[in-house]
Amino acid sequence: LDVAGGMDDVPFGIATDAAVLAEFKISGDSGVALFKKFDEGRVDFEGEYEDKEMNTWIHANSLALVNEFTQETAGKLFGGEIKSHHLLFVSKESDDYEKIMGEFKDVAKDFKGK
């Protein structure tokens, strides 16, 4: 609960009902899953239930692998827990934009967490 209390920008939910846990495929009597509307859609926490480790995991997984740099995203990208970034500068007007972004996202998956 301390981790949830320290993050105003991430909604949290707690469930103890067996039917709810089964519906969301939480095995055993405890588990943490992060649901998101981008990338893989869901990530399950597999580390130790320690505040620092969970906090880092949530921050690392609550951003998309590839983000457009804007005033909105700047603070999340450079003010957060993740200190290493790969930058790509490409015009959205480029004929190869979709191809380049697809390849960059594929590479981002391989470098996530490194």
PyMOL commands that set and color helices and strands:
alter all, ss='L'
color gray80, all
select helices_A, chain A and resi 2-5+18-23+51-61+71-78+97-111
alter helices_A, ss='H'
color red, helices_A
select strands_A, chain A and resi 33-35+42-44
alter strands_A, ss='S'
color yellow, strands_A
deselect
rebuild
show_as cartoon
